[in-house]
Amino acid sequence: IVWGDSVSDELGVPFGYVRGEKKAHGVGRLVEGNPPERSHALLVDDTLFTGTSFLVAKEALQNEREIETIGAITIATLYAGGTRAFSDLLAAPTSSLVTHEDICSSAKVAGLSM
């Protein structure tokens, strides 16, 4: 939530987030905050591993607010096929700041491997 809030503040766009599961009380939705209906969303998360959280978020935004996902960005990806393969699955461009390979390579260059 912190990353998404910070990015939305910097870009000057509305912020909302998608819960992992619906609350048992209140309105019982996954989408929290007040993102405008029928708008566009950039999904932001710290890690892309299985992609489930991105796919759940995309579906919830579409179903609950008619919001189209136009892309996803993550700090690190461990997704097996990388961001290109996940972009195909999400049907939206996906970007990551670093990959598992980047982290391992940096550790080796810094002499931190055995």
N, C-alpha and C positions, 0 to 999 in steps of 0.2 A: 504494500500500500504506500509506503514511504516513497519509493522510486516513482510510482505513477503520479502521486501527488506533486512531487518535486518537478517532474517533467511537464505536467499540465500547467503548473504555475509559471515555469520558464517560457512555455510556448503560448501562454495566455488563452488556454482552451479549458472547457469544463472538465471536471474530474468526477469519475465514478469508479466503482470497483465491483467485482463479481465475487461473491462468497463461494466457498467450496461446497456448501450445502445450504439449503433453505433453513431459515430460523423457524422454530416451532411456534413462535408468537409473532405478533405484528402482521405485516402484509404478506409475509411468506414468500418473498421473492429472492432471487439470487443477486440481482443488480441493486446496488446500494448507491446512495448519492442521488443526484438529479441530472444525469446526462440527458441532453435534449433528445426527444423522440425523433425518429427518422433522420438521424445525423450520421456521422462517421466516427469510427474509433480506431485509435492506435493502441494495441495491446502492449503493455509493458510488464515484464516479470524479471526476476533476478536470474533464474535458471531455466533452460529448456532441456528437459531430460526425456520424458515420454511424450510430451506435448499435450497431455490430457487437460491441464489447466487452461491452456490457450483454446483448445477445442470447446471445452465447457463454457468458457467466457464468450466465445464467438456465438455459440448457440443461444446462450441466455440473453445476450444483448439483442440478437435478432428477434427472438421470441417475445421478450418482455418489453422492449423499447423500439423495435424496428430499426436498430442501429446496425449499419454495415461496417464490418471490420475491413479496414483498408491496409492493415499491416501489423506486424508484430516485431518487437525488439526485446532482446534479452541481454543481460550482462555476460553470461557464459552459457555455452551450449555443450551438452554431452549427448545430444540427439544422434542416434546411430548414422543417419544419412546426412547429417549436417543441415544447415539452414535452407539450402536449396531444395532438398527433399521435403523438408517440413513446409516450405512455401507452397509446394504442390499440394500437400495434404490440407493445408489451411485455406488454400486458394487465395492467398494474399502474400505480398512480399514479407520476408522474415529476415532479420538481421541480428547479428550477435557481435558484441565487442571482442570477446575472446572465445576460443575453443579449447577443448581438452588438450589438443596437440600444442596450441600456443603456450599453455601453462607448463606442460612438460618440457617443451623446448626452452622456455625461459629459465626453468629450474636447472636444466643441463648447462646452459650458457653461463649461469651464475655459479656453477660448480656445486650445486645442491643435490646432485644425484650420486648414487653409489656405484 
